[in-house]
């Protein structure tokens, strides 16, 4: 199947150079629509792989979409892998700047129709996309596992969910945790840590000897994606999985109802935040272990079918 597409390494010039992979349909000529893939939180590479978690979701998405006739670009985030800059010093708005540089790169290419440049944002990428669109209007947006609430409400929920799981843990282990007030201590420590980060002023802060990307946390906390979703007039496709524990699945509907342009939304049964299905019951406390079990599994084909059908409007 790879003979239908070709991959090449490209460099996007910006405040810091970003290295990415451009995937193009091998047989098609002329100007084509293009899609930038904006990755989620963390230091995964352009293909969607982390040291402990090799998922390849962005590579699979890029190549599947390019087989439909689209040029795709995926990139290493600032300060990671082959891209310049510092990951830990980068804030949310620095990541928006980098995504904008990538869109401008696509628009400048002779083989790209600059009127048909879209973005596909996953997780944090689905928050970056509306912020980018507010200052650089896009041809369309695919938002996967996106959040539709202020950052100050969304991010603490993950910690709170884990603490609630500690409180409700059954058996001897649960009894011991409650006896030694572990959930209450965890809650107190989480609140203290967030307060310290939000009260800082530098790009980074050290907490328990570890350098934390403080500016990124502060800017996310201050940002409300709903404000920019209300300014979106391009077509939008919002998809979340019913087993996504990192965002509320119902936010796919909220996104679609908040944007001003044509939109549709879907919640895919059993799909997780990493766009793969599982029959297991997931918990925040064992999430990484569950994700590791999905290594090597393909991303969800129902999701790809929805994306392919939605993209038909941009091919003519």
C-alpha positions as CSV (number, residue, x, y, z in Angstrom):
1,X,0.0,0.0,0.0
2,X,2.9,2.4,0.6
3,X,3.5,2.7,-3.1
4,X,0.4,4.9,-3.1
5,X,2.2,7.5,-1.0
6,X,5.6,8.9,-0.4
7,X,7.2,10.3,2.7
8,X,9.9,13.0,2.9
9,X,11.6,14.7,5.8
10,X,11.0,18.5,5.8
11,X,12.1,21.4,8.0
12,X,9.6,24.1,9.0
13,X,11.3,27.5,9.7
14,X,10.1,29.5,12.7
15,X,11.4,30.8,15.9
16,X,12.9,27.3,16.2
17,X,13.2,24.9,13.3
18,X,10.7,22.0,13.4
19,X,11.4,18.8,11.6
20,X,8.5,16.9,10.2
21,X,7.4,14.3,7.7
22,X,5.5,15.3,4.6
23,X,3.3,12.5,3.2
24,X,2.0,13.0,-0.4
25,X,-0.1,10.9,-2.7
26,X,2.4,9.4,-5.2
27,X,0.3,9.5,-8.4
28,X,-1.6,12.7,-8.1
29,X,-0.4,16.0,-9.7
30,X,-1.5,19.6,-9.3
31,X,-2.6,21.4,-6.2
32,X,-4.0,19.3,-3.5
33,X,-5.7,19.9,-0.1
34,X,-3.4,19.5,2.9
35,X,-3.8,18.6,6.5
36,X,-1.5,19.4,9.4
37,X,-1.6,16.9,12.3
38,X,-1.2,18.7,15.6
39,X,-0.1,16.3,18.3
40,X,-1.3,15.8,21.9
41,X,0.4,16.5,25.2
42,X,3.8,15.1,26.0
43,X,7.0,14.3,24.2
44,X,5.8,11.8,21.6
45,X,7.6,12.0,18.3
46,X,5.9,13.0,15.0
47,X,4.6,9.5,14.6
48,X,2.9,9.5,18.0
49,X,5.5,7.3,19.9
50,X,6.8,7.9,23.4
51,X,9.6,6.0,25.1
52,X,7.3,3.8,27.0
53,X,4.4,3.9,24.6
54,X,4.8,3.2,20.9
55,X,1.5,3.8,19.3
56,X,2.2,5.2,15.7
57,X,-1.2,6.9,15.7
58,X,-0.1,10.0,13.9
59,X,1.9,8.1,11.2
60,X,-1.1,5.8,10.6
61,X,-3.5,8.8,10.4
62,X,-1.2,10.7,8.1
63,X,-0.7,7.8,5.7
64,X,-4.3,6.8,5.7
65,X,-5.4,10.4,4.9
66,X,-2.7,10.8,2.2
67,X,-4.1,7.6,0.5
68,X,-7.4,9.6,0.2
69,X,-5.6,12.2,-1.9
70,X,-4.4,14.7,0.8
71,X,-1.0,16.0,1.6
72,X,-0.3,15.6,5.3
73,X,2.4,17.0,7.6
74,X,3.2,15.7,11.1
75,X,6.1,17.2,13.1
76,X,8.2,16.8,16.2
77,X,7.1,19.3,18.8
78,X,9.4,22.1,19.9
79,X,12.3,20.8,21.9
80,X,11.7,17.1,21.2
81,X,13.4,14.7,18.9
82,X,14.7,16.5,15.8
83,X,13.1,19.9,16.4
84,X,14.8,22.9,18.0
85,X,14.0,24.8,21.1
86,X,13.2,23.7,24.7
87,X,10.2,21.6,25.4
88,X,10.1,22.3,29.1
89,X,10.3,26.1,28.5
90,X,7.6,26.2,25.8
91,X,4.2,27.5,26.8
92,X,0.8,26.8,25.2
93,X,1.0,29.9,23.0
94,X,4.5,28.8,21.8
95,X,2.9,25.6,20.6
96,X,0.2,27.6,18.8
97,X,3.0,29.6,17.1
98,X,4.6,26.4,16.0
99,X,1.4,25.1,14.5
100,X,0.9,28.3,12.7
101,X,4.4,28.1,11.2
102,X,3.5,24.6,9.9
103,X,0.2,25.8,8.4
104,X,2.1,28.7,6.6
105,X,4.6,26.2,5.4
106,X,1.9,24.1,3.8
107,X,0.2,27.2,2.3
108,X,3.5,28.2,0.7
109,X,4.0,24.9,-1.1
110,X,3.4,24.8,-4.9
111,X,1.6,21.5,-4.6
112,X,-0.8,22.6,-2.0
113,X,-4.1,24.5,-2.5
114,X,-3.7,27.2,0.1
115,X,-7.5,27.6,0.3
116,X,-7.9,23.9,1.4
117,X,-5.5,23.7,4.3
118,X,-7.0,21.9,7.3
119,X,-5.8,20.8,10.7
120,X,-6.3,17.5,12.6
121,X,-5.8,18.1,16.3
122,X,-5.6,15.3,18.8
123,X,-6.0,15.9,22.6
124,X,-4.0,19.1,23.3
125,X,-3.8,19.5,19.5
126,X,-7.6,19.8,19.5
127,X,-7.2,22.8,21.9
128,X,-4.4,24.4,19.9
129,X,-6.5,24.2,16.6
130,X,-9.3,26.6,17.6
131,X,-6.7,29.0,19.1
132,X,-4.8,28.9,15.8
133,X,-7.9,29.4,13.8
134,X,-8.8,32.5,15.7
135,X,-5.7,34.3,14.3
136,X,-5.1,32.3,11.1
137,X,-8.5,31.1,9.6
138,X,-8.4,27.5,8.5
139,X,-10.1,25.5,5.8
140,X,-11.5,22.9,8.2
141,X,-10.8,21.2,11.5
142,X,-10.9,17.6,12.7
143,X,-10.8,17.6,16.5
144,X,-10.1,14.2,18.1
145,X,-10.5,13.7,21.9
146,X,-10.9,17.5,22.3
147,X,-11.8,19.4,25.4
148,X,-14.7,21.9,25.5
149,X,-14.2,23.7,28.9
150,X,-11.9,26.2,30.4
151,X,-8.4,24.9,31.2
152,X,-8.8,25.7,34.9
153,X,-11.7,23.2,35.0
154,X,-10.5,20.5,32.7
155,X,-7.0,19.7,33.8
156,X,-7.6,19.2,37.5
157,X,-10.4,16.7,36.7
158,X,-7.8,14.0,35.8
159,X,-6.1,14.3,39.1
160,X,-9.5,14.4,40.9
161,X,-10.6,11.3,39.1
162,X,-7.5,9.4,40.2
163,X,-8.0,10.5,43.8
164,X,-11.7,9.3,43.7
165,X,-10.5,5.9,42.5
166,X,-8.1,5.7,45.5
167,X,-11.0,6.6,47.8
168,X,-13.3,3.9,46.3
169,X,-10.7,1.1,46.0
170,X,-11.9,-2.1,47.4
171,X,-10.4,-4.9,49.5
172,X,-7.5,-4.8,52.0
173,X,-5.5,-2.3,49.8
174,X,-8.4,0.1,49.8
175,X,-8.9,-0.2,53.6
176,X,-5.2,0.5,54.2
177,X,-5.2,3.5,51.9
178,X,-8.2,5.0,53.7
179,X,-6.7,4.1,57.1
180,X,-3.5,6.1,56.4
181,X,-5.6,8.8,54.7
182,X,-3.7,8.4,51.4
183,X,-6.4,9.9,49.2
184,X,-6.7,13.0,51.4
185,X,-2.9,13.4,51.4
186,X,-2.9,13.1,47.6
187,X,-5.6,15.7,47.3
188,X,-3.7,18.1,49.5
189,X,-0.5,17.6,47.7
190,X,-2.2,18.1,44.3
191,X,-3.8,21.4,45.4
192,X,-0.4,22.6,46.8
193,X,1.5,21.7,43.6
194,X,-1.0,23.4,41.3
195,X,-1.0,26.5,43.5
196,X,2.8,26.6,43.4
197,X,2.9,26.3,39.6
198,X,0.2,28.9,39.0
199,X,1.9,31.3,41.4
200,X,5.2,31.1,39.6
201,X,6.4,33.6,37.0
202,X,9.2,31.8,35.1
203,X,9.1,29.4,32.2
204,X,9.9,26.5,34.5
205,X,9.8,25.6,38.2
206,X,11.4,22.8,40.2
207,X,9.1,20.6,42.2
208,X,10.7,17.8,44.2
209,X,13.8,18.2,42.1
210,X,12.0,17.9,38.8
211,X,11.9,20.8,36.3
212,X,8.2,21.5,35.4
213,X,7.0,23.4,32.4
214,X,5.3,26.1,34.5
215,X,4.5,28.5,31.7
216,X,2.6,25.8,29.8
217,X,0.5,25.0,32.9
218,X,-0.3,28.7,33.6
219,X,-1.2,29.5,30.0
220,X,-3.5,26.4,29.8
221,X,-5.1,27.3,33.1
222,X,-5.9,30.8,31.7
223,X,-7.2,29.7,28.3
224,X,-10.8,28.9,27.6
225,X,-11.1,27.0,24.3
226,X,-14.8,27.8,24.2
227,X,-14.1,31.4,23.4
228,X,-12.2,30.5,20.2
229,X,-14.6,27.7,19.3
230,X,-17.3,30.3,19.1
231,X,-15.2,32.0,16.4
232,X,-14.9,29.0,14.1
233,X,-16.8,29.3,10.8
234,X,-15.0,26.5,8.9
235,X,-16.4,22.9,8.8
236,X,-15.6,20.9,11.9
237,X,-15.6,17.2,12.7
238,X,-15.4,16.3,16.4
239,X,-14.8,12.7,17.5
240,X,-14.3,11.2,21.0
241,X,-14.3,7.7,22.3
242,X,-16.8,6.5,24.9
243,X,-13.8,5.1,27.0
244,X,-11.8,8.3,27.0
245,X,-10.9,9.1,30.6
246,X,-8.8,12.1,29.8
247,X,-11.6,14.3,28.4
248,X,-15.4,14.1,28.7
249,X,-16.7,12.1,25.7
250,X,-19.8,14.4,25.6
251,X,-17.4,17.3,24.7
252,X,-17.6,16.2,21.1
253,X,-21.2,17.3,21.1
254,X,-20.4,20.6,22.9
255,X,-17.7,21.4,20.3
256,X,-20.0,20.8,17.4
257,X,-22.7,22.9,19.0
258,X,-20.4,25.7,19.9
259,X,-18.7,26.3,16.5
260,X,-20.5,28.6,14.0
261,X,-19.7,26.6,10.8
262,X,-21.1,23.3,9.6
263,X,-20.3,20.6,12.1
264,X,-20.8,17.0,13.1
265,X,-19.9,14.9,16.1
266,X,-19.5,11.3,17.1
267,X,-18.8,9.3,20.2
268,X,-17.3,6.0,19.2
269,X,-18.1,3.0,21.5
270,X,-15.1,1.5,23.3
271,X,-12.6,4.0,21.8
272,X,-10.0,5.4,24.2
273,X,-8.1,8.6,24.3
274,X,-5.3,7.1,22.2
275,X,-7.8,6.4,19.4
276,X,-7.8,2.6,19.9
277,X,-10.6,0.4,21.1
278,X,-10.6,-1.9,24.2
279,X,-13.1,-4.2,25.8
280,X,-11.4,-3.6,29.2
281,X,-12.7,-1.3,31.9
282,X,-10.2,1.6,32.3
283,X,-9.1,3.5,35.4
284,X,-6.9,6.5,35.8
285,X,-4.6,4.6,38.1
286,X,-3.9,1.8,35.6
287,X,-4.3,3.8,32.4
288,X,-0.6,3.6,31.2
289,X,-0.7,-0.2,31.8
290,X,-3.9,-0.4,29.7
291,X,-2.4,1.7,26.9
292,X,0.7,-0.5,26.8
293,X,-1.6,-3.5,26.1
294,X,-2.8,-1.7,23.0
295,X,0.7,-1.3,21.5
296,X,0.7,-2.7,18.0
297,X,-3.1,-2.5,17.7
298,X,-4.3,-0.3,14.8
299,X,-6.2,2.9,15.5
300,X,-9.9,2.7,15.3
301,X,-11.2,2.0,11.8
302,X,-14.7,3.3,12.5
303,X,-13.1,6.6,13.3
304,X,-11.1,6.6,10.1
305,X,-14.3,5.8,8.1
306,X,-15.9,8.9,9.6
307,X,-12.9,11.0,8.8
308,X,-12.7,9.7,5.2
309,X,-16.4,10.4,4.5
310,X,-16.2,13.9,6.0
311,X,-13.1,14.7,4.0
312,X,-14.9,14.0,0.7
313,X,-16.1,17.7,0.6
314,X,-12.5,18.9,0.3
315,X,-11.4,16.7,-2.6
316,X,-13.2,18.5,-5.5
